[in-house]
């Protein structure tokens, strides 16, 4: 009887120590410019649904798109540009789940307190005021918007010919280079500029020089956590999340 009691006790301890459930891990691939807002939202959602753990992958939208195409496990993709979502839409996006989550603006920034040449508008980039400018590269939405702006202003060819551009892999890298005064200026989203005390905005992109900056989001067809993904997307569309986005500096697109 004593042996049986001991065995029963051991089994009881093991069962008590075992977790009642394993939290669902939801993989969310999001544009680097959404880092601050999405981290806040993850903290809020943990209280709303403790059974779901949000696991983020922040990077340039082009890099995230490529990772999805190469088979990376992703439940939800949030891109900073329509181009990247369009590229995977038919093959990877779950029909009926795509929506526009936020809108943004493009601005010209300089290192705070270190704008000795008084850079104050986008046209200054082709003058002696600017020795080096940081831009996102061609597969990064902020880089694509930057190129579009300078082309529409008739400055792109001259800017390239002067060899003033240092290309970054994502918007956070542009921000970091400018904050460190490694460049004279950089082009980022207004929301990224707002996250750093080491830079200041000197100009917004001139009107009608680029397409509207609207971020699409969608659930992936191959998601292994469809119910959890749908619930999180519903949360992202709520007024609570809209307030977080607005405080960071995003706008909410009209539905």
DRENMI-14443 format. One line per field, with one value per residue (C-alpha): residue number from 1; residue in one letter; x, y, z. Coordinates in steps of 0.02 Angstrom, whole numbers. Example, Ala and Ser with C-alpha at 12.3 -4.5 7.8 and 13.67 -1.06 7.14 Angstrom:
REM residues 2
lumgu	c(1 2)
voke	c(A S)
xx	c(615 684)
yy	c(-225 -53)
zz	c(390 357)
This chain:
REM residues 255
lumgu	c(1 2 3 4 5 6 7 8 9 10 11 12 13 14 15 16 17 18 19 20 21 22 23 24 25 26 27 28 29 30 31 32 33 34 35 36 37 38 39 40 41 42 43 44 45 46 47 48 49 50 51 52 53 54 55 56 57 58 59 60 61 62 63 64 65 66 67 68 69 70 71 72 73 74 75 76 77 78 79 80 81 82 83 84 85 86 87 88 89 90 91 92 93 94 95 96 97 98 99 100 101 102 103 104 105 106 107 108 109 110 111 112 113 114 115 116 117 118 119 120 121 122 123 124 125 126 127 128 129 130 131 132 133 134 135 136 137 138 139 140 141 142 143 144 145 146 147 148 149 150 151 152 153 154 155 156 157 158 159 160 161 162 163 164 165 166 167 168 169 170 171 172 173 174 175 176 177 178 179 180 181 182 183 184 185 186 187 188 189 190 191 192 193 194 195 196 197 198 199 200 201 202 203 204 205 206 207 208 209 210 211 212 213 214 215 216 217 218 219 220 221 222 223 224 225 226 227 228 229 230 231 232 233 234 235 236 237 238 239 240 241 242 243 244 245 246 247 248 249 250 251 252 253 254 255)
voke	c(X X X X X X X X X X X X X X X X X X X X X X X X X X X X X X X X X X X X X X X X X X X X X X X X X X X X X X X X X X X X X X X X X X X X X X X X X X X X X X X X X X X X X X X X X X X X X X X X X X X X X X X X X X X X X X X X X X X X X X X X X X X X X X X X X X X X X X X X X X X X X X X X X X X X X X X X X X X X X X X X X X X X X X X X X X X X X X X X X X X X X X X X X X X X X X X X X X X X X X X X X X X X X X X X X X X X X X X X X X X X X X X X X X X X X X X X X X X X X X X X X X X X X X X X X X X X X X X)
xx	c(0 144 222 57 33 207 175 11 96 230 97 0 154 192 14 10 174 120 47 -139 -120 14 -8 -41 103 43 178 155 270 262 350 491 402 265 382 330 142 133 236 113 -32 47 55 -128 -180 -90 -212 -360 -312 -175 -187 -108 73 112 282 340 461 500 596 578 420 525 625 468 386 537 536 353 386 528 415 434 290 183 5 -17 79 75 166 216 173 38 170 237 64 9 158 102 -85 -146 -33 -15 -155 -314 -459 -567 -442 -343 -378 -289 -233 -144 -82 80 180 358 472 649 748 916 1021 950 1058 1178 1096 1238 1197 1013 934 748 666 678 754 907 970 1050 1137 1299 1198 1193 1351 1264 1083 1015 874 792 848 740 649 601 437 511 650 523 425 587 635 460 466 634 587 427 528 650 795 826 952 1054 1051 1113 1248 1319 1346 1269 1155 1190 1058 986 901 750 679 750 925 893 835 988 1111 1032 1021 1206 1245 1328 1231 1170 989 874 699 586 405 341 301 483 545 429 513 686 745 905 824 710 590 630 504 361 359 285 102 65 245 206 65 -36 58 -65 -14 -110 -128 -190 -197 -94 -177 -56 -84 -93 -184 -327 -448 -317 -263 -443 -468 -308 -353 -523 -429 -316 -471 -539 -545 -422 -288 -336 -295 -123 -86 -143 -34 117 73 -17 -183 -326 -382 -564 -657)
yy	c(0 117 88 126 283 344 311 402 550 559 556 692 804 777 816 971 1036 1008 1163 1163 1234 1293 1473 1496 1586 1705 1754 1932 2000 2190 2335 2406 2574 2489 2427 2548 2541 2352 2320 2425 2330 2161 2211 2262 2102 1994 2060 2037 1858 1780 1619 1702 1758 1883 1849 1989 1992 2174 2217 2304 2252 2188 2074 2010 1976 1875 1775 1732 1680 1568 1476 1567 1532 1688 1711 1897 2014 2203 2294 2477 2474 2401 2338 2205 2142 2142 2032 1892 1924 1783 1645 1683 1798 1723 1792 1921 1962 2104 2279 2447 2468 2638 2782 2880 3030 3050 3181 3248 3237 3304 3267 3372 3522 3479 3561 3685 3710 3749 3609 3650 3570 3422 3525 3559 3381 3430 3583 3604 3599 3409 3303 3135 3080 2915 2833 2663 2550 2503 2356 2457 2555 2713 2702 2683 2833 2934 2894 2937 3104 3155 3096 3198 3348 3320 3293 3105 3094 3237 3168 2998 3074 3170 3006 3078 2932 2798 2662 2576 2408 2479 2640 2614 2609 2776 2847 2778 2848 3020 3017 2974 3121 2998 3088 3265 3210 3064 3024 2926 2911 3045 2909 2852 3030 3049 2904 2986 3135 3140 3200 3341 3357 3500 3466 3356 3286 3413 3383 3260 3200 3022 2897 2890 2792 2662 2502 2343 2196 2020 1843 1715 1564 1443 1509 1368 1482 1551 1578 1667 1770 1823 1873 1977 2063 2107 2184 2282 2359 2417 2596 2549 2507 2656 2768 2687 2713 2894 2933 2866 2978 2864 2907 2782 2755 2777 2611)
zz	c(0 42 -131 -216 -113 -158 -343 -334 -249 -385 -522 -434 -424 -609 -660 -550 -622 -802 -888 -911 -1086 -1205 -1262 -1447 -1530 -1664 -1788 -1850 -1985 -1978 -2061 -1954 -1942 -1838 -1702 -1564 -1595 -1617 -1460 -1361 -1438 -1396 -1212 -1217 -1305 -1178 -1048 -1166 -1210 -1102 -1203 -1355 -1367 -1506 -1586 -1700 -1845 -1884 -2042 -2209 -2301 -2447 -2333 -2248 -2416 -2471 -2309 -2334 -2514 -2454 -2332 -2167 -2048 -2038 -1977 -2012 -2127 -2111 -2251 -2263 -2448 -2560 -2682 -2565 -2517 -2699 -2743 -2627 -2629 -2743 -2677 -2492 -2431 -2359 -2465 -2380 -2242 -2321 -2255 -2238 -2058 -2049 -2156 -2139 -2202 -2268 -2192 -2208 -2046 -1986 -1831 -1689 -1651 -1792 -1943 -1971 -2155 -2120 -2223 -2225 -2377 -2495 -2634 -2525 -2554 -2720 -2649 -2554 -2392 -2402 -2405 -2378 -2368 -2299 -2397 -2391 -2532 -2681 -2601 -2446 -2457 -2379 -2509 -2649 -2585 -2572 -2751 -2810 -2720 -2791 -2966 -2963 -2904 -3048 -2928 -2930 -3073 -3006 -2829 -2891 -3002 -2854 -2758 -2601 -2560 -2430 -2442 -2288 -2271 -2178 -2109 -1935 -2009 -2098 -1931 -1839 -1966 -1955 -1766 -1758 -1876 -1996 -2134 -2162 -2174 -2206 -2268 -2149 -2099 -1980 -1853 -1848 -1828 -1679 -1588 -1581 -1478 -1582 -1744 -1797 -1942 -2059 -2198 -2253 -2429 -2551 -2592 -2733 -2750 -2698 -2688 -2527 -2394 -2335 -2244 -2291 -2172 -2203 -2132 -2227 -2310 -2228 -2052 -1925 -1804 -1909 -1764 -1659 -1810 -1845 -1664 -1663 -1826 -1752 -1605 -1723 -1801 -1633 -1569 -1432 -1561 -1668 -1521 -1503 -1688 -1680 -1529 -1622 -1770 -1891 -1970 -1985 -2167 -2209 -2218)
